């Protein structure tokens, strides 16, 4: 299925996934910019370096899952080979 076919079949879902990707990417940049590595793990109240690194890691994993979803949407040949195989 190509991206064009996916958009024709489910426009709302395609734009929701792309919108979620952009929103998560912007949030990832915002979290990464607020990390203060000088705080370390001395204070667990409020923002600290450990919480920021964990947030960046989780957002990166979610963005990776969305990239995999996008690659599955743009797959050109999702069908398996025909059975029984032809003898050529």
One Martini backbone bead per residue (centre of mass of N, CA, C, O) as a GRO file, in nm:
protein
   88
    1UNK     BB    1   0.095   0.037   0.024
    2UNK     BB    2   0.052   0.352  -0.034
    3UNK     BB    3   0.018   0.669   0.074
    4UNK     BB    4  -0.205   0.742  -0.123
    5UNK     BB    5  -0.393   0.505  -0.046
    6UNK     BB    6  -0.412   0.567   0.256
    7UNK     BB    7  -0.540   0.849   0.221
    8UNK     BB    8  -0.791   0.751   0.063
    9UNK     BB    9  -0.895   0.546   0.291
   10UNK     BB   10  -0.749   0.723   0.556
   11UNK     BB   11  -0.728   1.041   0.630
   12UNK     BB   12  -0.750   1.078   0.933
   13UNK     BB   13  -0.532   0.875   1.029
   14UNK     BB   14  -0.293   0.997   0.877
   15UNK     BB   15  -0.309   1.286   1.012
   16UNK     BB   16  -0.285   1.189   1.303
   17UNK     BB   17  -0.007   1.058   1.281
   18UNK     BB   18   0.145   1.308   1.173
   19UNK     BB   19   0.064   1.496   1.408
   20UNK     BB   20   0.189   1.326   1.636
   21UNK     BB   21   0.478   1.340   1.532
   22UNK     BB   22   0.516   1.646   1.546
   23UNK     BB   23   0.441   1.684   1.844
   24UNK     BB   24   0.660   1.491   1.960
   25UNK     BB   25   0.904   1.636   1.837
   26UNK     BB   26   0.859   1.909   1.981
   27UNK     BB   27   0.864   1.790   2.268
   28UNK     BB   28   1.148   1.675   2.254
   29UNK     BB   29   1.291   1.951   2.217
   30UNK     BB   30   1.183   2.078   2.477
   31UNK     BB   31   1.299   1.873   2.679
   32UNK     BB   32   1.599   1.892   2.586
   33UNK     BB   33   1.623   2.207   2.654
   34UNK     BB   34   1.551   2.165   2.985
   35UNK     BB   35   1.802   2.024   3.050
   36UNK     BB   36   1.994   1.998   3.361
   37UNK     BB   37   2.300   1.852   3.417
   38UNK     BB   38   2.377   1.990   3.698
   39UNK     BB   39   2.168   1.842   3.890
   40UNK     BB   40   2.113   1.559   3.842
   41UNK     BB   41   2.017   1.351   4.144
   42UNK     BB   42   1.969   1.539   4.405
   43UNK     BB   43   1.675   1.614   4.290
   44UNK     BB   44   1.322   1.491   4.286
   45UNK     BB   45   1.212   1.781   4.262
   46UNK     BB   46   1.114   1.837   3.973
   47UNK     BB   47   1.346   1.923   3.757
   48UNK     BB   48   1.569   1.684   3.608
   49UNK     BB   49   1.794   1.494   3.444
   50UNK     BB   50   1.658   1.214   3.470
   51UNK     BB   51   1.376   1.299   3.366
   52UNK     BB   52   1.470   1.408   3.090
   53UNK     BB   53   1.599   1.148   2.982
   54UNK     BB   54   1.345   0.974   3.005
   55UNK     BB   55   1.169   1.147   2.819
   56UNK     BB   56   1.345   1.124   2.566
   57UNK     BB   57   1.335   0.816   2.547
   58UNK     BB   58   1.029   0.781   2.517
   59UNK     BB   59   0.991   0.968   2.269
   60UNK     BB   60   1.180   0.805   2.084
   61UNK     BB   61   1.018   0.542   2.086
   62UNK     BB   62   0.754   0.659   1.973
   63UNK     BB   63   0.878   0.770   1.711
   64UNK     BB   64   0.976   0.494   1.610
   65UNK     BB   65   0.692   0.371   1.588
   66UNK     BB   66   0.592   0.578   1.375
   67UNK     BB   67   0.800   0.505   1.158
   68UNK     BB   68   0.709   0.214   1.126
   69UNK     BB   69   0.421   0.282   1.045
   70UNK     BB   70   0.499   0.445   0.793
   71UNK     BB   71   0.650   0.209   0.651
   72UNK     BB   72   0.392   0.032   0.631
   73UNK     BB   73   0.220   0.225   0.461
   74UNK     BB   74   0.455   0.245   0.219
   75UNK     BB   75   0.420  -0.025   0.127
   76UNK     BB   76   0.410  -0.188  -0.191
   77UNK     BB   77   0.423  -0.518  -0.087
   78UNK     BB   78   0.222  -0.689   0.144
   79UNK     BB   79   0.197  -0.943  -0.002
   80UNK     BB   80   0.222  -1.257  -0.031
   81UNK     BB   81   0.297  -1.526  -0.169
   82UNK     BB   82   0.189  -1.754  -0.362
   83UNK     BB   83  -0.025  -2.045  -0.330
   84UNK     BB   84   0.145  -2.228  -0.486
   85UNK     BB   85   0.432  -2.237  -0.614
   86UNK     BB   86   0.579  -2.171  -0.898
   87UNK     BB   87   0.724  -2.347  -1.168
   88UNK     BB   88   1.029  -2.201  -1.328
   0.00000   0.00000   0.00000
